[in-house]
Amino acid sequence: MFGKNKNKVSSAVVDTVIGTKTVLEGNLIAEGSVRIDGKVKGDLKINGDILIGEAALVTGNIYADSVHLSGTIEGNIISRGQLRLASTSRLRGDIQVQSFISDEGAVFQGNCSMVEPS
């Protein structure tokens, strides 16, 4: 009840995984939850949640329901829900989010726009 982390991104079933030794060049469009531990050069359009692992590097824009970032993103984020920056995260780009959480130690260089729930 109290003190439990109810972050639905990290506890969700993952439908798509980009592994640590994978480099994806091009845009990714997916339904469901996506976890990225490798490198992606391109835009991510996810109709679901996305988890960016600690070793991951994404160079491109992200459109998703919720985003949990532990790695590095060089691009803009539009999240219809929550954006959470873990202490190991590095984000260089503008964000448009409904909810924004940043752990101590996270780096965010950009502008933030908060949107109201639809």
Helices and strands as residue ranges (DSSP letters): H 8-11, E 16-18, E 23-25, E 28-31, E 34-36, E 39-41, E 44-47, E 49-52, E 57-59, E 62-64, E 66-69, E 72-74, E 77-79, E 82-85, E 90-92, E 95-97, E 99-102, E 107-109, E 112-114
